[in-house]
Amino acid sequence: MHNPNWYSRRYPNLADLVSLAESLGTRVHFQTAGIKAAVVAQMDAPGVSVIFLPGGQGLLEEMWQLGHELAHMLMHRGYISQWTHDRQEAQACRWAARALIPEAAIRRHRNASIDAFIAALSAHYEDLPMEDCPQRRLAAEIARIRLKAVDEVA
């Protein structure tokens, strides 16, 4: 698997993820009506696919869903079994979390709380409210997955 040069080195922006999708022969459609989560569809032309992202999402949610689907495209070759599916989902989450929270941020915030990583995601992607809300819960989940990936490597 070939990761892009920004992967785990810096906070990517949306253009980085879209560029990666395009390099994989995939188009990205934002604000697709009628879907609640990202969907990858194969088009009629061989090797051409589209990632459809739901509308009404914040930037962090778009980045997370797009990163997750790109991870599947880079790492997996389709559904095999429920066990494999669960493993692939976990792998895609780890890849996306590593993409959104670079290694330098992990080193800088070593032994920091989840809140430090929520603040970092907030600073780089969208201002997250201080109160409990879906965006803040997503940021906390991304931070937990990223920190768990660090523990697994260490």
Secondary structure by P-SEA (a helix, b strand, c coil): cccccccccccccaaaaaaaaaaacbbbbcccccccbbbbbbcccccbbbbbbbccccaaaaaaaaaaaaaaaacccccccaaaaaaaaaaaaaaaaaaaccaaaaaaaccccaaaaaaaaaaccccccccccaaaaaaaaaaaaaaaaaaaac
